[in-house]
Amino acid sequence: MRLTGSLERGGTAYALVIFTEGADTTEEAERSQTIRDLTRAVVDALFPAV
């Protein structure tokens, strides 16, 4: 699975690409949560709350 996203702030753009492995869906919920956690960590690092 490959997920891509773009983030922009103040005229600077960032690309976020996450690749995962695994053909089965038995770990899909855990994998999805990990992706959400990783995305949140990147967003928080790039765009800290004021």
Secondary structure by P-SEA (a helix, b strand, c coil): cccccccccccbbbbbbbbbbbccccaaaaaaaaaaaaaaaaaaaacccc
